Amino acid sequence: MNQDGTCYIVGAGAFYDRDFVPEAGDFVIAADGGYGTLTARGTDMDLVVGDFDSMGFRPDHPKVVDLPVEKDDTDMMAAIRLGWERGYRTFRLYGGTGGRVDHTLANLQSLVWLSTRGGRGFLIGEDWTAAAVTDGDMTFAPGHSGFLSVFCQGDRAEGVTLEGLKYPLKDAVLTCDFPLGVSNEFTGVASRVAVGKGTLLVIWYH
């Protein structure tokens, strides 16, 4: 298991290269059309995954995992599973936004899939990042600015605590049918998002 490395996955959506810095021990996967993005960047890929229907050709790469067009997993989710099987528990997802909204929502759900299994994923948007936290917390160093929102995933999220933000909470209960946690703000000090029981989707703007 590679607990220390990061699995970078690049899909076919809009690519924003914030913190895209694969290092030794990391793993880079192109999910379908992400192959074109990484090829244009000159980035080496450890694995290429997809059904390649949108590309119109099978990539010329030594390690390709062919997927059927009709399947349950999206190409991004299949890539996440393959990274997980290789022992990676931290994932950075690029090219997963900016296109069809249903695919963006699917990629946000994949963050929850990772979180509920003890992993952590980050979905990189144009000026925002999303992650999920389950029965635990996320911390942010001083100096962050902009907005932060939290959304309950599942019926209830209990023991929700927000510290160091403009609108603090302590041991609150969030539900999936009311957006109580939207549009909070960083204040420049260290901050923390915690949930005692349940899962939160956390989105912050840069």
PyMOL commands that set and color helices and strands:
alter all, ss='L'
color gray80, all
select helices_A, chain A and resi 34-41+75-85+101-115
alter helices_A, ss='H'
color red, helices_A
select strands_A, chain A and resi 6-10+27-31+47-50+64-66+90-94+120-124+128-134+137-140+147-163+169-175+184-185+191-194+197-205
alter strands_A, ss='S'
color yellow, strands_A
deselect
rebuild
show_as cartoon
